[in-house]
Amino acid sequence: MRQPKTAHIRNGARSTEEATISNVIELEKSVWKAASAGDVEAFSRLVPADGVMIFQSGVVRQPEYLATMKLRTVSHAKLKDMQGFMPNATTVILIYKTVRVGSYDSERFPSTPVIESTTWIKRGRRWVAILNQETPITI
């Protein structure tokens, strides 16, 4: 007996969604690599000029982040428990845990664990990270 078309479409949509989320997870890892390497070009391809990051220290827009990138050292233990969901076909929201280790202008970042949330949107054929936020947590 064949599956009804609606079930097939739902399963196909789900696998497309899963593939999209997996792709965006890899892009998120690339943002971390670009930040760690101080790679302004790679970072600006992934995080557009209107991108916003909300750190424990405050709100930073992409141009300011790029301008101060050489003052930052960024490393991290591990991106843990990363999961994503798609509220619509052009938005992926990722949520995961990490401990951001590094410094800004020789001042060490707080080394507390955080939950990160990044909102990715599709612009044309590319996915870009438009909003990132970290929230300190206790384990």
C-alpha positions in Angstrom: 0.0 0.0 0.0 1.4 3.4 -0.9 1.6 6.3 1.5 -0.8 9.1 1.0 0.8 12.1 -0.8 0.4 14.4 2.2 2.6 12.1 4.3 5.2 11.9 1.6 5.3 15.6 1.2 5.6 16.1 5.0 8.5 13.6 5.1 10.1 15.3 2.2 9.7 18.7 3.8 11.1 17.4 7.0 14.2 16.0 5.4 14.8 19.2 3.5 14.4 21.1 6.7 16.9 18.8 8.4 19.4 19.2 5.6 19.0 23.0 5.8 19.5 23.0 9.5 22.6 20.8 9.2 24.0 23.2 6.6 23.4 26.2 8.8 25.1 24.4 11.7 28.2 24.1 9.6 28.0 27.8 8.8 27.7 28.6 12.5 30.9 26.6 13.1 32.5 28.6 10.3 31.6 31.8 12.1 33.5 30.6 15.1 36.5 29.6 13.0 36.6 33.0 11.3 36.3 34.8 14.7 39.1 32.6 16.2 41.3 33.1 13.1 40.6 36.9 13.0 39.5 36.3 9.4 37.6 39.5 8.6 36.7 38.5 5.1 35.2 35.1 6.0 33.4 36.6 9.0 31.8 39.4 6.9 30.5 36.8 4.4 28.7 35.0 7.1 27.6 37.9 9.3 26.3 40.8 7.2 26.8 44.5 7.9 23.4 44.7 9.6 24.2 41.7 11.8 24.0 42.2 15.6 25.7 40.4 18.4 24.5 40.6 22.0 27.4 39.7 24.4 27.6 39.9 28.1 29.5 43.1 27.6 26.8 44.7 25.4 25.4 45.0 21.9 27.9 45.0 19.0 27.1 45.5 15.4 29.0 43.7 12.7 31.1 46.8 11.5 32.2 47.5 15.1 33.0 43.8 15.6 35.1 43.8 12.4 36.9 47.0 13.4 37.9 45.6 16.8 38.5 42.0 15.6 42.3 42.2 15.9 41.9 43.2 19.6 40.0 39.9 20.3 41.3 36.4 20.8 38.5 33.9 20.7 38.6 30.2 21.4 36.1 27.9 22.9 35.9 24.5 24.5 33.2 23.0 22.4 29.8 23.9 20.8 27.5 21.5 22.7 24.0 20.3 22.2 23.4 22.3 19.1 19.9 22.2 17.8 17.9 24.2 15.3 14.4 24.9 14.1 12.9 26.7 11.2 9.9 28.9 12.0 9.6 29.5 8.2 11.5 28.6 5.0 14.0 31.5 5.2 14.8 31.4 8.9 16.9 29.0 11.0 17.3 29.5 14.7 20.2 27.7 16.4 20.6 27.2 20.1 23.6 25.6 21.8 25.9 25.8 24.8 29.5 26.9 24.9 32.1 28.5 27.1 33.7 31.4 25.2 37.3 31.7 26.2 39.4 34.6 25.1 40.0 38.3 25.6 39.2 41.7 24.3 42.0 44.3 24.4 43.9 42.1 26.9 40.8 41.8 29.2 39.7 38.2 29.6 36.1 37.3 28.7 34.0 35.9 31.6 34.5 32.2 31.3 31.0 31.3 32.4 29.0 28.8 30.3 26.5 30.5 28.0 23.6 29.5 25.9 24.1 30.9 22.4 21.3 31.6 20.0 21.9 32.6 16.4 19.2 33.6 13.9 20.1 32.9 10.3 18.1 34.2 7.4 18.3 33.3 3.7 19.1 36.3 1.5 19.0 35.3 -2.1 20.8 32.0 -2.2 22.9 32.6 0.9 22.3 32.1 4.6 23.6 34.9 6.8 23.7 35.2 10.6 21.7 38.3 11.4 21.5 38.0 15.3 23.5 36.3 17.9 23.0 36.4 21.6 24.7 34.8 24.6 23.0 34.2 27.9 25.1 33.1 30.9 24.0 29.9 32.6 25.0 27.9 35.6 25.6 24.2 35.2 
